């Protein structure tokens, strides 16, 4: 009986010692509060990156999130000339936006599990590159069916940053920092369609409706070249 009580006492002391050691190892913020989540001791942990690198990645992710909604709505002011070019009604021309929106809802179903398994970076890069190529192809499409096909692929591949962007922000920032940087990301995301409508009107009037697709496509391809060099992976295996 005494032996079992002694063993139990040792077990309790061991647990208390472990808890004390864990408390000592806690990393604190400037106010002395525990950081959530706790960063690891590795320099490649996104939580340990420099503020400049974190901001660079946050702005790149925000810009990628802007490009999808922007490319979805940039041709909206050009539905009338698109209809005339393909001998369809203005309502039928608007189906190019409908197809984009439907496919943009399908894309995240693939993007999220792939990003959580293989990383955020390849999903960003591949999605943006394919969307850019398809946008350019849509601008040169000789048929209505070809244009609709490119819009479907743009919707699938350009919509991924809208779903995995918040994950990248949370990969890099502690809980008390996330609100500010999520605000930046949300600003870019929600202003994509507004900017697109203004830009698309001028493009359609002075350059022609085809440029409403090729210009966003070229911007996406240029963005791919930048992010291929400057966008690091933010997914980090973190123990619980």
Protein Blocks (a to p, Z undefined) as FASTA:
>chain_A
ZZmmmmmmmmmmmmmmmmmmmmmmpccdfkopacdddddfbfklmklpcfklmmmmmmmm
mmmmmmmmmmmmmmmmmmmmmmmmnopafklmmmmmmmmmmmmmmmmmmmmmmmmmnojk
lmmmmmmmmmmmmmmmmmmpcbfklmmmmmmmmmmmmmmmmmmmmmmmmmmpcfklmmmm
mmmmmmmmmmmmmmmmmmmmmmmmmnojklmmmmmmmmmmmmmmmmmmmmccfbdcddZZ
